[in-house]
Amino acid sequence: MKKIIIPLFVLINIILMSCVQKNESGNLENDVVIENEQFKLVIGNNAAAKSLKLKSTGEECLMQGENMAIISVTQERPYHNEIKLGHPNKKTTYQADTIYREGDKLIVGFELIPYKAVIQVKETPDYIGFSLYDFITDGVYPSYLKITPPPATEVCILQLPIRNRENFGEWLNVSWDNKAAINVLATDEYAYIDFEKRNGYKILKASAIKDIKFKGTGAALIVSESDKLLDNIAQIENDFNLPKGVESRRNDFINASYYWTANINPTNVDQHIKYAKMGGFRLMNIYYPSFEGGGGYGIIGSYEIDKTLYPNGKEDLQKMLDKIKAEGIIPGVHFLHSHIGRKSQYVTPVPDYRLNLVKTFNLSENLGRDDTTVYVEQNPEGSVMAEGCRVLKVGTELISYENFTTVPPYKFTGCKRAIDNTTVNSLPKGYSIGILDVSEFGATSVYINQKTSLQDEIAEKIAAIYDAGFQFFYFDGSEGVDPPFGINVALAQYRVFKRLKPQPLFAEGAAKTHFSWHMLSGGNAFDVFRPEVLKEETKKWPAEEAPRMRQDFTRINFGWLGYWVPSETTVGTQPDMLEYVTSVAAAWDCPISIHSNLEAFEAHPRTPDNLEVVRRWEEVRAKHWLTEEQKNELKNTEQEHHLLLNEQNQFELVPYEQISGAAGNSKEIRAFIFQRKGEYYVVYWHISGDKTLQLPLKSSEITLYKTLGKKEPVMDDPDGNIIIPLNDRRYIRTNKLTKEEILTVLSKAKIIDRNHF
């Protein structure tokens, strides 16, 4: 037999080429390296992340020693026969234990379960993308096992143990400080983004959920210097055609306050514009009843323009919005997009099949038209019992119930037929019924089944109205969706948002999940607080949330602020209250919003002073007047501040404190003391009246101003006191008095009716 002699160098080349080919097509003995210009991720052949380094500093971002698989898969139970026999039949997450790379694909195997996942990798200068591409299942299950492989319910396509840093944005899912930012970000609306807290680190993770979407669902990993994070996210938004959350956060109007109205229409638009301009508002948020008319929550979902308010429909709405814009005010609109009113066309006389049900049952007996007991096959244990929410959807009919049994025969008792003016029916045994998903907010609306087309139908109606000329959007009631909330809240919002043309300058919303970050660039507003508790509630809620939301690179709205006229039951809205809220808001580069009330504006004598406070702070926001040092001062919620116009008509920021006990502790007067240029000043006013204030002083001891630099006359009385006006906001400058002397004088002051003299 003839021997074949291969030269040594050829043999070596063959061996080397074989090794290279093996590495490219599945060498399980080598690390997998994924990198771009900014960072490098190293994954061991056991699928555990070994290193994640920011290249510019060489800093390691992973918590070392955790040996955590970067990918996992979850099943409700084992399906492979031997695994089923050897392990508990329960929901189990199986960690990846092998990984290799083929081109732009990662081939991932798992402990115990026989199939593999294929993850597509997209390396770009700004980020690295990971998406669920496919599964390898051929031949892994015996032919007798009739399942659709793989039997997975969730695939975690990326999970990394990221060391804690100074800041963590739980909404955006980003850990950052002044040096570096690490962000696991969804690249589509279907990825479920979450984190888990550990000792000294957090697991940042992204998952694909079968019931939402498997193949194609993706996320991106960003590791960058902190000041480059938003640029990287902006690139992702561009590459994946996402809402432009970075762009809208950089829009100057993001920090502008808005004038909120629920009753503007062509007949009163001029009045609303007047007050909006008095407050310096550059934005106006219009609530849907303004064009839909009466009915409130009960008719949500109809979204038809009321012809009694707008005879020419959308044309009249457009003209009104054009008038608002002509005055330099940008209009936005406020909808409850996932609610359906119980008086709407989708509920009565026949409830729509696309309304959401929180539980379903089968009738165990025929249901007659006059029956007041509904018998069901399934145990109603845990069914809704909240007042107004105990509603069964039964064919064409809504039926309320008083109670239910949890032992056979299962039944709903005390039933009232055909509520909400629905249509009575009779149904046979076995018919499927359910408990209607009634909103917890007053039980006046119901929620949409987000797996149906109804949300799209409502979105089209909303978009048609938005098209009249609105430029920003408020998503109210966004929590009103069916589970999984971490996905469906944003999905429902996006079904509306993507239809809004052009994209809103910004949007706010009452509820948020990860993907919402790209849409809700304005965060949220809090509900209205009464004047008596406004300052304390501001400390408790928006002032607490603002720094947390800043970690998500997002501002909040420190409104909504109500507007009250002083009465026997309330001191009413006062300048110092508005100043407190808007000054603390400005500390965090946040706006406010005011709920307009034309009658209250007209009735409240201090409305000019109240709106002047807002106007000044809006000018400060627009001009970016505050320094970082001033903002830090304003963040102290225990110290109130006053923004005054000085003698040169320029802004001056001074700390001030309320004078308690003025005029014998009268509730009619509000007074605050501050110091500037070595002298003490008092700013004071009457909460609602037009009276005078008697002070035990000589006229030579004070100077009175309504506008600093313009003296006002001071009147002497026969008893050696001085008399000054007590109505609008004014300033007292004292010449030589100490703070203690001023406080004593104010405590001895007397409020006197003008007709006394």
C-alpha positions in Angstrom: 0.0 0.0 0.0 1.4 3.3 -1.0 2.1 5.7 1.8 0.8 9.3 1.5 3.4 11.8 2.9 2.0 15.1 4.0 4.5 17.9 4.6 4.6 19.1 8.2 3.7 22.7 7.5 0.6 21.5 5.5 -0.5 19.3 8.4 -0.1 22.2 10.8 -2.2 24.4 8.5 -4.9 21.8 8.3 -5.0 21.5 12.1 -5.2 25.3 12.5 -7.9 25.7 9.9 -9.9 22.9 11.6 -9.7 24.7 14.9 -10.8 28.0 13.4 -13.7 26.3 11.6 -14.7 24.6 14.8 -14.6 27.9 16.7 -16.9 29.5 14.1 -19.3 26.6 14.0 -19.6 25.6 17.6 -16.5 25.2 19.6 -17.7 24.8 23.2 -14.2 25.2 24.6 -13.7 28.9 23.8 -15.2 32.1 25.2 -17.7 34.1 23.2 -16.7 37.7 22.8 -19.3 40.4 21.8 -18.0 43.9 21.6 -18.3 47.3 20.0 -16.3 50.6 20.2 -17.5 51.3 23.7 -17.6 48.0 25.6 -16.6 44.3 25.6 -18.8 41.4 26.8 -17.1 38.0 27.4 -19.3 34.9 27.9 -17.8 31.6 29.0 -18.5 28.4 27.2 -20.9 27.5 30.0 -23.0 30.5 29.0 -22.1 32.5 32.1 -21.1 36.1 31.7 -17.4 36.5 32.7 -16.7 40.1 32.0 -18.3 43.4 30.9 -15.9 46.2 30.5 -16.2 49.9 29.5 -13.3 50.3 27.1 -12.6 54.0 27.8 -11.8 53.3 31.5 -11.2 49.5 31.6 -13.8 49.4 34.4 -15.4 46.0 35.1 -19.2 46.4 35.3 -20.2 42.9 36.3 -20.4 41.6 39.9 -17.7 39.0 39.7 -18.0 35.5 41.0 -21.8 35.1 40.3 -21.4 32.6 37.5 -24.8 33.7 36.1 -26.0 32.3 32.8 -26.9 35.2 30.4 -29.9 33.3 29.0 -32.6 31.1 30.5 -35.9 29.5 29.5 -39.1 28.9 31.5 -41.6 26.1 31.2 -44.8 25.6 33.1 -43.8 21.9 33.7 -41.4 19.4 32.1 -42.5 17.7 28.9 -39.6 15.4 28.0 -40.6 12.1 29.6 -37.4 11.3 31.5 -37.3 14.9 32.9 -40.9 14.7 33.8 -40.3 11.5 35.7 -37.2 12.6 37.5 -38.2 16.2 38.4 -41.2 18.0 40.0 -44.0 19.0 37.7 -44.0 22.7 38.3 -43.1 26.0 36.7 -39.3 25.9 36.3 -36.6 28.1 34.9 -33.8 26.3 33.2 -30.5 28.1 32.9 -28.3 28.0 29.8 -25.2 25.8 30.2 -23.6 25.9 26.7 -23.1 28.6 24.2 -21.2 29.1 21.0 -21.3 31.6 18.1 -22.0 31.1 14.5 -21.7 34.4 12.6 -24.3 36.8 14.1 -26.1 33.9 16.0 -25.6 32.5 19.5 -26.5 28.9 19.8 -27.6 28.3 23.4 -28.2 25.0 25.2 -29.9 24.5 28.6 -29.7 22.3 31.6 -31.9 19.2 31.4 -34.2 20.3 28.6 -33.2 19.1 25.1 -33.8 22.0 22.7 -31.7 25.0 22.0 -32.4 28.7 21.5 -30.9 30.8 18.8 -30.2 34.5 19.7 -29.3 36.9 17.0 -26.6 39.5 17.8 -26.4 42.9 16.3 -23.1 44.7 17.0 -23.2 48.5 16.4 -20.9 51.3 17.6 -23.7 52.5 20.0 -25.2 49.3 21.4 -25.4 45.6 20.9 -28.7 44.1 20.2 -30.0 40.6 21.2 -33.2 39.1 19.8 -34.8 35.7 19.9 -34.3 34.4 16.4 -35.4 30.7 16.6 -35.3 27.4 18.4 -33.6 24.2 17.4 -36.1 21.4 18.2 -35.7 18.9 15.4 -35.5 15.3 16.8 -35.4 16.3 20.4 -38.9 14.9 21.3 -40.2 11.4 20.4 -42.7 11.2 17.7 -45.5 10.1 20.0 -45.3 13.3 22.0 -47.7 15.6 20.2 -46.7 19.1 21.3 -45.7 22.2 19.5 -42.0 22.6 20.4 -40.6 24.2 22.4 -43.0 24.1 25.3 -41.6 27.3 26.7 -43.6 30.2 28.1 -40.7 32.7 28.5 -37.2 33.1 27.2 -34.8 35.4 29.0 -32.7 36.6 26.1 -30.3 38.6 28.3 -29.5 38.8 32.0 -26.4 40.3 33.6 -25.4 40.9 37.2 -24.5 44.6 37.1 -22.7 46.2 40.1 -24.6 48.9 41.9 -23.9 52.5 41.1 -25.0 55.8 42.6 -28.2 55.9 40.5 -30.6 53.3 39.3 -33.5 54.1 37.0 -36.1 51.4 37.5 -38.2 52.6 34.7 -35.5 52.7 32.0 -33.7 49.8 33.6 -30.3 51.7 33.8 -27.6 51.7 36.4 -25.3 54.8 36.2 -23.1 57.3 37.9 -20.9 60.2 36.7 -18.6 57.7 34.9 -20.6 55.0 33.3 -24.1 53.8 32.4 -25.3 50.3 31.8 -28.7 49.9 30.3 -30.7 46.9 29.1 -33.3 48.4 26.9 -36.2 46.9 24.8 -35.9 47.4 21.1 -39.6 46.7 20.5 -42.8 47.0 22.4 -43.0 43.2 23.1 -39.9 42.6 25.3 -40.4 42.4 29.0 -37.7 44.3 30.8 -37.1 43.9 34.5 -34.5 43.7 37.2 -33.8 41.9 40.5 -32.1 43.3 43.5 -29.2 41.4 45.0 -26.6 42.3 47.6 -24.3 44.8 45.9 -25.7 44.4 42.4 -28.8 44.1 40.2 -29.7 41.6 37.6 -30.8 43.5 34.5 -32.9 41.3 32.2 -34.9 41.2 29.1 -37.4 38.4 28.2 -39.7 37.3 25.4 -43.1 36.0 26.5 -44.8 33.4 24.4 -48.3 34.8 24.8 -47.1 38.2 23.7 -44.4 37.4 21.1 -41.5 35.1 20.8 -39.5 35.3 17.6 -38.1 38.7 16.9 -38.5 40.1 20.3 -35.4 41.9 21.3 -33.4 44.1 23.6 -30.2 46.2 23.5 -27.3 46.4 25.8 -25.7 49.8 26.2 -22.5 50.3 28.2 -21.1 53.8 27.8 -19.8 56.9 29.5 -22.8 58.4 31.2 -23.0 61.6 29.0 -23.3 59.3 25.9 -26.2 57.2 27.2 -29.0 59.3 25.7 -27.2 59.6 22.4 -27.0 55.8 22.3 -30.7 55.4 23.1 -31.5 57.9 20.4 -29.7 55.8 17.9 -31.6 52.7 19.0 -34.9 54.7 18.7 -33.9 55.6 15.2 -32.7 52.1 14.1 -35.7 50.3 15.5 -38.3 53.0 14.5 -39.3 53.6 18.2 -41.0 56.7 19.5 -38.4 59.5 19.9 -38.2 59.7 23.7 -34.7 61.3 23.7 -35.7 63.9 21.2 -38.8 64.9 23.1 -36.8 65.1 26.4 -34.5 67.5 24.7 -37.3 69.7 23.5 -37.5 73.0 25.4 -41.2 72.7 25.9 -40.7 69.5 28.1 -40.2 71.8 31.1 -43.1 74.2 30.3 -46.1 74.2 32.6 -49.6 73.8 31.1 -53.0 75.3 31.6 -55.5 72.4 32.0 -59.2 72.8 31.0 -62.1 70.5 30.9 -64.7 73.0 29.5 -63.1 75.1 26.9 -65.2 75.6 23.7 -65.6 78.2 21.0 -67.9 80.3 23.2 -65.4 80.7 26.1 -62.0 80.2 24.4 -61.1 83.9 24.7 -61.6 83.8 28.5 -59.4 80.7 28.8 -56.7 82.3 26.7 -56.8 85.4 28.9 -56.1 83.5 32.0 -53.6 81.2 30.4 -51.6 84.3 29.3 -51.9 85.8 32.7 -50.1 82.7 34.1 -47.5 82.8 31.3 -48.5 79.4 30.1 -47.0 78.2 26.8 -49.1 75.0 26.8 -52.8 74.2 27.2 -54.0 70.7 27.9 -57.6 70.1 26.8 -59.6 67.3 28.5 -61.9 65.3 26.3 -65.2 66.6 27.8 -64.3 70.0 26.3 -65.3 68.7 22.9 -67.4 65.6 23.8 -69.8 67.4 26.1 -71.5 66.0 29.2 -71.6 62.5 30.3 -68.2 62.2 32.0 -66.6 58.8 32.4 -69.9 57.2 31.5 -69.5 57.8 27.8 -65.7 57.3 27.4 -64.9 55.5 24.2 -67.5 57.2 22.1 -65.2 60.1 21.4 -67.5 62.0 19.1 -67.4 65.8 18.8 -70.5 67.4 20.4 -72.4 69.3 17.7 -74.1 71.6 20.3 -70.6 72.9 21.3 -69.1 72.6 17.8 -71.8 72.9 15.2 -69.4 72.1 12.4 -67.7 69.3 14.2 -64.0 68.9 13.7 -63.8 72.1 11.6 -64.9 74.2 14.6 -62.4 72.4 16.9 -59.6 73.2 14.4 -60.6 76.8 14.4 -60.5 77.0 18.2 -57.1 75.3 18.3 -55.8 77.8 15.6 -57.0 80.7 17.8 -55.1 79.2 20.8 -51.9 78.8 18.7 -52.2 82.3 17.4 -51.7 83.5 21.0 -48.5 81.6 21.3 -50.0 78.7 23.2 -49.5 75.1 22.1 -52.6 72.9 22.6 -52.5 69.3 23.8 -55.2 66.7 24.5 -56.0 64.5 27.5 -57.8 61.1 26.9 -58.6 58.0 28.9 -57.6 55.6 26.2 -58.2 52.2 27.7 -61.5 52.9 29.5 -65.0 52.3 28.0 -67.9 54.1 29.7 -70.8 52.1 30.9 -73.2 54.4 29.1 -71.2 54.2 25.8 -72.2 52.4 22.6 -69.8 49.6 23.5 -71.7 48.6 26.7 -75.4 49.4 26.1 -77.7 48.1 24.8 -75.5 45.1 23.9 -72.0 44.9 25.6 -69.2 44.5 23.1 -67.5 41.1 22.9 -64.1 42.8 23.2 -64.6 44.0 26.7 -62.3 42.4 29.2 -63.4 39.6 31.5 -61.4 38.9 34.7 -62.9 35.4 35.3 -64.9 33.1 33.0 -67.4 30.4 33.8 -69.8 28.0 32.1 -73.5 27.9 33.0 -74.3 24.7 34.9 -78.0 25.2 34.4 -80.2 26.9 31.8 -80.6 30.6 32.5 -84.2 31.9 32.2 -85.2 35.5 31.5 -86.5 35.9 35.1 -83.9 34.0 37.0 -82.2 35.8 39.9 -79.6 33.1 40.5 -76.9 32.2 38.0 -75.5 28.6 38.4 -71.9 27.9 37.1 -69.6 25.0 36.8 -66.5 26.6 38.2 -65.9 27.7 41.7 -66.3 31.5 42.0 -63.8 31.7 44.8 -61.9 35.1 44.7 -64.5 36.7 42.5 -65.0 40.5 42.5 -66.9 41.9 45.5 -66.2 45.6 45.3 -69.4 47.8 45.2 -70.5 48.6 41.7 -68.0 46.1 40.2 -70.0 42.9 40.8 -71.0 42.5 37.2 -71.5 39.4 35.0 -71.4 39.6 31.2 -73.9 37.0 30.1 -74.5 37.1 26.3 -76.3 40.4 25.5 -76.9 41.2 29.1 -75.0 42.6 32.1 -76.2 41.1 35.4 -75.2 42.4 38.9 -74.8 40.0 41.8 -74.8 40.4 45.5 -72.7 37.3 46.5 -71.6 33.8 45.4 -71.1 30.3 46.9 -67.8 28.5 47.1 -69.3 25.0 47.7 -71.4 23.1 45.1 -73.7 24.0 43.6 -71.7 27.1 42.6 -73.8 30.1 42.0 -74.1 33.8 41.9 -76.9 35.1 44.1 -79.0 38.2 44.4 -78.8 38.9 40.7 -80.3 42.0 39.1 -81.0 41.5 35.4 -80.2 43.8 32.5 -78.3 46.5 34.3 -76.9 49.4 32.4 -79.9 49.2 30.0 -78.6 46.0 28.4 -80.7 43.4 26.7 -82.2 40.5 28.7 -81.6 37.0 27.3 -82.0 33.4 28.1 -79.1 31.0 27.7 -78.5 27.2 27.7 -76.4 25.2 30.1 -72.8 25.2 29.1 -72.8 28.8 27.8 -69.6 30.8 28.6 -70.0 33.9 30.7 -67.6 36.0 32.7 -67.1 38.8 35.3 -66.7 42.1 33.6 -63.5 44.0 34.2 -65.0 47.1 35.8 -62.7 50.1 36.5 -61.8 50.5 40.2 -62.2 54.3 39.7 -65.8 54.8 40.5 -67.0 51.7 38.6 -68.3 54.0 35.8 -66.2 52.4 33.1 -64.8 49.0 32.0 -61.6 47.9 30.5 -60.7 46.6 27.0 -59.4 43.1 26.3 -56.1 44.1 24.9 -55.9 41.0 22.7 -58.7 42.3 20.6 -59.1 45.0 18.0 -61.2 47.3 20.3 -58.1 49.3 21.5 -57.2 49.9 17.9 -60.7 51.1 17.2 -60.6 53.5 20.0 -57.1 54.6 19.0 -58.4 55.5 15.5 -61.1 57.7 17.1 -58.6 59.5 19.3 -56.1 60.0 16.4 -58.8 61.6 14.3 -59.5 64.1 17.0 -55.8 64.7 17.7 -55.4 65.5 14.0 -57.4 68.7 14.5 -54.2 70.4 15.6 -53.2 69.1 19.0 -49.4 68.8 19.6 -48.9 66.9 22.9 -50.8 64.1 24.7 -51.8 62.9 28.1 -52.5 59.2 28.6 -54.9 58.9 31.5 -56.1 55.7 33.0 -53.3 53.6 31.4 -53.3 51.2 34.3 -56.7 49.9 33.0 -55.5 46.9 31.0 -55.4 43.2 31.5 -52.2 41.3 32.6 -49.3 41.2 32.0 -49.3 44.8 33.1 -45.6 45.1 32.4 -46.3 44.7 28.7 -49.9 45.7 28.2 -49.7 49.1 29.8 -47.2 50.3 27.2 -48.8 48.2 24.4 -52.1 49.9 24.9 -50.4 53.4 24.9 -48.4 52.5 21.8 -51.5 51.5 19.9 -52.7 55.1 20.3 -49.3 56.8 20.1 -48.2 55.4 16.8 -51.3 56.8 15.2 -50.7 60.4 16.3 -49.3 62.4 13.4 -47.0 64.1 13.8 -45.4 62.6 16.9 -46.4 64.6 20.0 -43.8 67.1 21.3 -44.0 65.1 24.5 -46.5 62.9 26.3 -47.4 62.4 30.0 -49.2 59.4 31.5 -50.9 58.1 34.6 -49.1 54.8 34.4 -45.9 53.6 32.9 -44.0 50.5 32.0 -40.6 50.1 30.4 -41.5 50.7 26.7 -43.6 53.8 27.8 -40.3 55.6 28.4 -40.0 56.3 24.7 -43.5 57.8 24.7 -44.0 59.4 28.2 -41.1 61.8 28.1 -43.0 64.0 30.5 -43.6 61.5 33.3 -46.8 62.1 35.2 -48.9 64.5 37.3 -50.4 63.8 40.7 -54.0 64.3 41.4 -55.3 67.5 43.0 -54.6 68.3 46.7 -56.6 70.8 48.7 -55.0 74.1 49.7 -54.7 73.3 53.3 -52.5 70.2 52.6 -50.9 71.2 49.3 -47.4 72.0 50.7 -47.2 68.8 52.8 -48.5 66.6 50.0 -46.1 68.2 47.6 -43.2 67.2 49.9 -44.7 63.7 50.3 -45.4 62.9 46.6 -43.9 64.9 43.7 -40.9 66.2 45.6 -40.1 62.6 46.5 -40.7 61.2 43.0 -38.8 63.9 41.1 -35.3 62.8 42.1 -36.2 59.2 41.4 -37.5 60.0 38.0 -34.4 62.0 37.3 -32.5 58.7 37.6 -34.7 57.7 34.6 -33.7 60.9 32.8 -37.3 62.1 33.0 -39.1 65.0 34.6 -42.5 64.8 36.3 -45.3 67.3 36.5 -45.8 68.8 40.0 -49.5 69.5 39.3 -52.3 68.9 38.8 -53.1 71.9 41.0 -56.7 72.8 41.8 -58.1 76.3 42.1 -60.3 77.2 45.1 -62.0 80.4 46.1 -61.7 81.2 49.8 -64.8 80.2 51.8 -65.9 79.1 55.2 -64.5 75.7 54.5 -61.2 76.6 52.8 -58.6 79.3 52.8 -58.5 79.0 49.0 -55.6 78.9 46.6 -53.0 81.5 47.7 -49.9 82.9 46.1 -47.5 81.3 48.6 -49.0 77.9 47.9 -48.4 78.2 44.2 -45.0 79.6 44.8 -44.0 76.7 47.0 -45.0 74.1 44.5 -43.6 75.7 41.4 -40.3 76.7 43.1 -39.7 73.1 44.2 -40.7 71.9 40.8 -38.2 74.3 39.2 -35.5 72.8 41.4 -35.8 69.6 39.5 -36.5 71.2 36.1 -40.1 70.2 36.3 -43.3 72.1 35.4 -46.6 72.4 37.1 -50.2 72.4 35.7 -53.3 74.1 37.0 -56.9 72.9 36.6 -58.7 76.0 35.2 -62.0 77.1 36.6 -63.4 80.2 34.9 -65.9 80.9 37.7 -63.3 80.5 40.4 -60.8 82.7 38.5 -63.4 85.4 38.3 -64.6 85.0 41.9 -61.2 84.9 43.6 -59.9 88.4 44.2 -56.3 87.2 44.4 -56.3 85.5 40.9 -54.0 88.2 39.4 -51.5 87.6 42.2 -51.8 83.8 42.0 -51.3 83.8 38.2 -48.5 86.4 38.5 -46.6 83.9 40.7 -47.0 81.2 38.0 -46.0 83.7 35.2 -42.8 84.6 36.9 -41.7 81.0 37.3 -42.7 80.2 33.8 -40.4 83.0 32.5 -37.7 81.6 34.7 -38.1 78.2 33.1 -38.3 79.5 29.6 -35.1 81.6 30.1 -33.3 78.9 32.1 -32.6 81.6 34.6 -31.9 79.4 37.7 -28.3 78.5 38.5 -27.4 75.0 39.7 -26.7 76.5 43.1 -30.2 78.1 43.2 -31.7 74.8 42.2 -29.9 73.0 45.0 -31.3 75.6 47.5 -34.8 75.1 46.2 -34.6 71.3 46.7 -34.7 72.0 50.5 -38.5 71.5 50.9 -38.3 72.8 54.5 -37.3 76.3 53.2 -39.8 78.3 51.2 -38.6 80.8 48.6 -40.0 83.9 46.9 -39.3 85.0 43.4 -39.6 88.8 43.3 -39.1 91.5 40.7 -36.6 94.0 42.0 -36.2 97.7 41.4 -34.7 97.1 38.0 -37.5 94.7 37.1 -35.2 91.8 37.3 -35.7 88.5 39.1 -34.4 87.9 42.6 -34.7 84.7 44.5 -34.9 85.1 48.3 -35.7 82.6 51.1 -38.7 83.6 53.2 -40.7 82.3 56.1 -44.3 82.6 57.0 -45.2 84.9 59.9 -47.5 83.0 62.2 -49.8 85.0 64.5 -50.1 88.1 62.2 -53.0 90.3 63.2 -53.8 88.2 66.2 -53.4 85.0 64.3 -56.1 86.0 61.8 -56.8 83.6 58.9 -57.6 86.6 56.7 -54.0 87.7 56.3 -50.9 85.8 54.9 -47.5 87.4 55.5 -43.9 86.3 54.9 -40.6 87.9 56.0 -37.3 87.9 54.1 -34.1 89.8 54.1 -32.3 91.5 51.2 -29.5 94.1 51.0 -29.3 94.1 54.8 -33.0 95.1 55.3 -36.0 93.1 56.3 -39.1 93.0 54.0 -42.6 91.6 54.5 -44.7 90.4 51.7 -48.4 90.3 52.7 -51.9 90.2 51.4 -55.5 89.5 52.3 -56.8 86.0 51.3 -59.8 87.4 49.5 -61.0 90.8 50.9 -60.3 94.5 50.4 -59.5 95.9 53.8 -56.9 97.9 55.6 -54.2 96.9 58.1 -53.4 99.0 61.2 -49.8 98.8 62.4 -48.4 100.3 65.7 -45.7 102.1 63.8 -44.7 105.5 62.5 -44.8 106.1 58.7 -41.1 107.0 58.8 -40.3 103.4 59.9 -41.5 101.6 56.8 -41.7 102.0 53.0 -44.7 100.4 51.2 -44.5 99.0 47.7 -46.8 97.1 45.3 -43.9 97.1 42.8 -40.4 97.4 44.3 -39.0 100.8 43.5 -42.4 102.5 43.4 -43.4 103.8 46.8 -47.0 103.8 47.9 -48.6 106.2 50.3 -48.9 105.3 54.0 -51.7 106.9 56.1 -51.5 107.9 59.7 -54.4 107.5 62.1 -55.3 109.8 65.0 -53.8 107.3 67.5 -50.3 107.4 66.1 -50.6 104.2 64.1 -50.2 103.7 60.4 -52.9 102.4 58.0 -51.9 100.5 54.9 -54.0 98.6 52.2 -54.7 95.0 52.9 -55.9 93.4 49.6 -53.4 92.6 46.8 -49.9 91.4 47.4 -47.6 94.2 48.7 -44.2 94.7 50.3 -43.2 96.4 53.5 -39.6 97.5 53.8 -38.5 98.3 57.3 -35.7 100.8 57.9 -34.2 100.0 61.3 -36.5 97.3 62.8 -35.1 93.9 63.9 -36.8 90.7 62.8 -38.2 90.3 66.3 -39.6 93.8 66.3 -41.3 93.2 63.0 -42.9 90.0 64.2 -44.1 91.8 67.3 -45.6 94.6 65.2 -47.3 92.2 62.9 -48.8 90.2 65.8 -50.3 93.5 67.1 -51.7 94.5 63.7 -55.4 94.9 63.3 -57.5 94.2 60.3 -60.0 97.1 59.7 -62.8 97.4 57.2 -62.3 100.3 54.7 -65.6 101.9 55.5 -64.3 102.3 59.1 -62.7 105.6 58.1 
